[in-house]
Amino acid sequence: MRVATLDFSVLALAAPAPLQQGIKQVGQWLDLGVKFGGVNVTIGSVLGAVLLFALFLIVSTTLKRLLHGYALRNEHVNQSTIYTFERLLHYVLLTVGVLWALSVAGIPMAKMTVFAGALGVGLGFGLQAIFNNFVSGLILLFDRSLKVGDFVELASGLHGNVREIRIRATLISTNDDIDILVPNSEFVTGRVVNWTLREVARRQKIPFGVAYGTDKELVKKAALEAAAAVPFTLSLAGPCAPQVWLTGFGDSSLDFQLVVWLNAEATRRVGAITAAYNWALHTALEKYHIEIPFPQRDLHVKSWVQPERGTDEAAARATEVSDRGVAEGNDAARDVERDIAEESAGRIDTPSPAKDPGAAR
C-alpha cells in the first residue's frame, strides 16, 4: 500500500526565510531511521503509523458510542445484537488499523513472515491461554447462547448477570453488586446454567421439615398459605399451582418440599427468593403450632450442680429484645420487590440492561 508523504522541501520554499531552516531540520529528523532486512523504517513513518492507528481507535470508540446511544433510544432494538455488532466492529477496525499502520511504518506484509512464525511459537507456548479465551469470546458472540443481560450460574456456584463479553474474560455482576471476571473459555468448555436463555417461569423447591406425628394435611395447608403470602408465586391454581411434596423420613423430621413456580423477574435472585419463602413458611408453621424439629440425642448425666441465677434474668432479656425496635416483616421479599421495581423504573427511563454493557471498564 502506497501512502503519500509530505515533501518538506516544498514547504521550505513556500515558507518565510526564517522558517525555512527549521523546516529543513525537522525534515532531516523525520528522515532518520534504520534499515534491516530490506525494510527502511524512519521516525516520520513511525509517527504516521501511530497517528493512523490512533485515528482508527477514535473512529471505533465513536461508532460504539453512536450504536449504544441508538440502542438506548429505541426500545424495539435487541440490546444483545447491538452489543455483538459493537464488539465485532471494534475488532475489525483494530485489525485493519494495525495492518495499515505497519504498512505506513514501512513494514510490508510480505516481510512479516518472520514475525508470523514468532507469533505462532508464542501462541504455542505462553499465549495459548490468551488466544483460547479470545476465540472463546468470539464463539460466545456468534453462538448467542450467552448474551449481555443474561443471569447465569457456573459449575463453581458463581451466579450473576452478564455485563460485558471482553477479549479475554466475561464480566459478571453478582446480586451483591460484586464484579467478577471469568475467562471466556470457562463458558465454552464448562457447564453453564443460563436462567434467562428463555424468558419463562421457573420452578423452585423449598425444603423444610416438621416433627413426627404432625398431620400431613395441616402441613400442606400451612405451606400453601406460605406460598400465597409471597408475591413472586406465579399462580395459585392450574398447572403452575404450588405443591407440597413429602420427600423423605429423616432422623428427626418428616422432610417436605414446597414446590412453587416463579415469575421471570424473580428467577434472577435465587438466594433472596429462598429466604422469602423460608420466612413465610416459618410464619405459617407457627400459626398452626406445627413443631419444627431439631436433632435430638440422649444424654446421661451422673451428677449435676445447678448454677445460681438471678431471678430477673429472663425479664431483663425480654425487655432488651423489646427495646431494640426491630422492624417486623419479610425482609427478603421486600428486597426482591425493591430490586424489581428499580429495574422496571430503569427500563422506563432508559431502556437499557441493568448495568451499562457498553461502558468501558
N, C-alpha and C positions, 0 to 999 in steps of 0.2 A: 504494500500500500504506500503510495507516494503522497506526502503531505507537503504543502507549500511552506517554505521558510521565509523569514523576514530578512531582507537584504539591508544590512546596516550601512553599507557604502552609499546606497541611495539616500537613506535618511541623513547621513552625514553631509551630503551635498546640498540637501534641501534645508538643513538646519542653519541657524546663525553660526558665525565663525567661532564664538566662544564655546558652543556646544559640540562642534564637530569632533574635537579631540576626545571629549568624554564619550561620545557615541562610538567612536572607533575603539576606544579602550574597552567599553562594555562588550562590543562585538568580539574582540580578541579573547576576553574572558569566557564568553559563551562558547567559543570555538575550541576551548581547551578540552581535552578528553583523552581517552585511552583506546587502544586497538588491541583486540585479542581474537584470534581465530577468524580473521577477515571481517570482524564487526567493529565499526567505529562508533563509540559512544562519547558524546560531548556533554558539557554542562548544559548547554541550551536544549539539547534533545531530551535530557532527563527532566529539566524544568517543564518543557512542553508536555511530556508524558504525565507528570504529576498533576499539572493543571487540567489535562484532558480527563484523567481518572477522577479528579475532584468534581469536574463538571458532570460526569456520569452519576456520581454519588448524589449530587444536588438534584439532578433530574429524577433519580429513583426515589429519593425522600419526598419530593414534591408530588409525584404521581401517587405514592402511597397515601399521603395526606388527602389528596383530592378524592381518591377512591373511598377512603374511610369516611370522609365527610358526605359523600354521595350515599353511602350505606346508612348513615345516621339520618339523613333527610328523607329517605324512602323506606317506609315500613315493609313494603312488599318484597324488598330485596333480601335474598338469603345471605345472612351475615357470614356464614362459613365459606360460601362460594367466593365472596369478595375477598375474604382473608386469604384463601388459597391463591387467588389470582394475584394478590399483592405480593405474596412471598415468591411466586414463580417469576413475576416481572422483575422483582428485585434481584433474584439470582441471575436472570438472563442479562440484565443491564450491567451487573458487576462483571460477568464473564466477558461480554463484548468490550467493556471499558478496559479490562486488564489486557486483553489481546491487542486492542488498538493502541493502548499506551506503550506496550512493548514494541510495537512497530514504529511508533513515533520516536521512541528512545533509540532506535537504530538496531533493534534485535529482531530480525525477521523470523517468522515461524519455521522457516527451513533450517535455521540454526538452533532450534530448540530441541533437537533430538537428544543431546546430552542431558539437558535439563529434564526431559521427559523420562529418560532412563533413571536418573537420580530420584525423580519423584516416584517412579514405580518401586524402586528399592525402599524408599521411605514408607510408602504405603504398606509394603510387605513386612516392615518392622515396627517402627514407632508410631506411624499414623494409621494403622489398621483400624483401631477403635474409633478414631475420629471419622474416617471415611465410612465406616459401617453406620455410625449414627447419622451422618449426612444423608446417605442413601435411604436409611430407615425413615428419616424425616420426609423425604420426597415420596416414599411409599405411603406414608400416613396422609399426605396432602392429596394424593391421587386416589387412594383406596376409599376415602370418605367413611371408613368405619370408625374413625375418631376425628372429631372436629371441635373447633373452638366453641366453648359453652357447654360441652358435654360434662356430665357427672360420672366419674369413673372410679373403679376400685381395683387396685393391683393385687397380685398374689401375695405381696408383703403385708397387706392390710391397709395400705395407704389409700385414702379416698378423698376426692375433692373435684373442683371444677377446672377444666382445661382453659387456660388463659391465652397461651401462645404456643405455637409449634416452631421452635427455632432451628438453627442449623445443626446444633449438637444435641440439644435437650428440649424437652417439653416442660413448660411452666404450669404447675398445678397449684391452685389456691385451695386450702382446706377450709372447712366450716369455721375453724378458729382464726381464719384470715392469716394463715402461715403459708408463705410462698415456698414451694419445693421444686427443684429442678430434677427431672427424671430423664435419663438417657433415652433417646428415641428408640434404640434397639430393644429396650425392655418392653415396649408396646408391640413390637413386631414378633419377637421370639417368646415372650412370656404370656401368661394368661391375664386378660384384662376383662373386667366386668363393666360394660357400658350401661349404666342405669337409664340413660336418656337417649339411647340409639333410636328407639321408638317412643314417642311421647304418649305413653299409655299408662294406665293404672298399674300398680304393683301390689303384690300380696306380702304381708308382713306377719310373722309368727312371734307372739309374745309369750314366753314360757312363765309359768308360776305354779306354785304348789300349795295344797291345803292339807290339813290334818286328816288322818284316817278316821273314818266314821262320819265324815261330813256328807250331807245329802248332795248327790251329783247334780240334781236338777236345780237346787238352790245355788250351787256354784255357777252353773250355766246362766241362771238368771242374773246373778251379780256381774258376771263377766260381760254379758251382752249390754247391761246398763253402763258398764265402764266404756265399752266401745261406742255407745251412743253419746257419751259425755265428751268424747274427744272430737273436735270439729273436722279432723282430717280423714275420718272414715268415709269412704266413697259412697256407700249405700247401706241402708238398714234392712232392705228387702231385695228379693230377686236373687239371681245367681251370684252376685257380689256381696251378699249379706254376711255379716260377721258369723263365725262359727266357734264353737268351743270343743276342743278335742281332748280326750283322756289318753295321754301318750305313754304312760308308764306307771309302775308302782315302785316308788323309791324306798330307801331305808326308813325314812321318817315321814314321807308325804305321798299323797296322790299327785302325780305330775300331770298338769293340764297345759294346753296352749290356746291362747286367744288368737284366732286367725282372722285378720281384717284385710280389706283391700283399701289402699291409699290412693288419693288423687295424685296426679303427675307432679304437682309442685312439692308435695311433702316427701317424695322419694329422694330428694337431694339432701335430706337431713336425717340420716339413719339414727344417729345417737340420740338426738333430741326427740324424735318420734317414739323410740323405745322408752325413753324416760317419761314421756307424756302418758303413754298407755300404762306404764307401771304405776304412776301416780293415781290414775283413775281406777286401776284395779285395786289398789290398797284402800282407797276411799270406799269402793263398793263392797269389798270384803268386810271391812269394819262395820259398814251399815247393817249387814246381815249377821254380824257377830260370828263370822267364819274365821277359824283359827288358822294362822299362818305358822306352820311348824318350824322347828329348828332341830338340829341334830341332838340326840339325847344319848347319854351314857350313864351307866350305873356306877356310882362312886360309894365305896365302903370306907367309912371313917371310923377309926378305932378310938380316937379321943378328939375332943373339941373344946376349945376355950372361947366363950362368947366375948367378943370385944365390947368395950364400953362405947356407947354413942350418945350424943346429945339428943334430947327429946325433940328439939326444934329443928333438926337437920332436914327432914323431909319438907317441912313447911317452908324453910328458907330456900330450898331448891325450887319449889313450886313458885315462890314469889319471884325468884331470879328469872325463871323462864317467862313468866307473865310480863315482866318488866322489859323484856327485850324488844317487844313490839314488832316481831317478825310478821311480814305480810303473808296472809294465807292465800292458797290457790295453786294451780298447776303451773309452775314456772316454765317447764319445758314447753308446754303447749303455747303459753304466751310468747315464748322466744321464737318459735316457728311461725306463729301468726304475724309477729312483727317483721321477721325476715321476708315472708311472702308479701306483706303489704308494702315494704320498702322496694322490693323487686318490681311489683306492679306499678308503683309510682314512678320508678326509674324508667320502665318501658313506656309509660305515657309521656314523660317529659322528654327523654332522649331514648328512642327505640334502639338501644344497643345492648350487648351482652352485659352480665353482671359486673364484670371487670373489663376495662377497655383493652381488647386484644390487640389493637393496632398501636398501642403506646409503646414507645421504645423503652427498654429496661436498661 
